[in-house]
């Protein structure tokens, strides 16, 4: 992999040799080829990716790309020729080469139709974020950044130390939710040049309420006490129940039907002796909410 660098518009970028080699092949055939995507983004951020798929963009139609790969690539794969993408492998490097695209809005619909474009700037302008709208011209290695993606990438890398975001839902009311995330680079772009992406989750449950434990009775059986109790939860299935006698270690107990698979489970717990004291029951639901209760065992007379 090439040595990391943080380029400026027009600067030369050291790219993987296989990309330069293929760029020369396209240039001799009268076509343009550019390195785009994740590898370039990592180069801008000074990150090293030893094994990575190369994303490339070209003005060559898919069928022409296939011809140019013949005799050079070890294998070719028609990933989505209909949409302009041709896959290839050269040694250990996987490549995806896509013809320039643009979005055209027909008069009778708000949904854009994706068609082939003539130049790299048009192709970059349709990408979701400015950090994805950068390119390196091959084989020259000239860095193109018409929308300020390099500055945006650095700014985001400096402001975000972890790629994982955690939403603490402990204060969120119980219920079923759909989460929509919207990301925009409006803060780093002039009006009209900002891009936005969004994603909507599948429905999921938030349950912050602990189970309820209720002792329903007891009986004596051959010198043993059989304690009956019920555990129920409003939203989630009961996942685990255990008990402790006189602060000793916790022991698991299973429902009467032997399976934790419902929001209401009934239990019978056999205990030695006719009078049991110091019994604590603890229950967990599927969302890991927990509750404890005293096993108040009546004395049989």
Secondary structure, 3 states (H helix, E strand, C coil): CCCCCCCCCCCECCCCHHHHHHHHHHHHCCCCEEEECHHHHHHHCCCCCCCCCEEEEECCCHHHHHHHHCCCCCEEEEEEHHHCEEEEEECCEEEEEEECEEEECCCCCCCCEEEECCCHHHHHHCCCCHHHCCEEEECCCEEECCCCHHHHHHHHHHHCCCCCCCCCCCCCCCEEECCEEEEECHHHCCCCCCCEEEEECCCEEECCCCCEEEEEEEEEECCEEEEEEEEECCCCCEEEEEEEECCCCCEECCCCCCCCCCCEEEEEEEEECCCCCCEEEEEEECCCCEEEEECCCCCCC
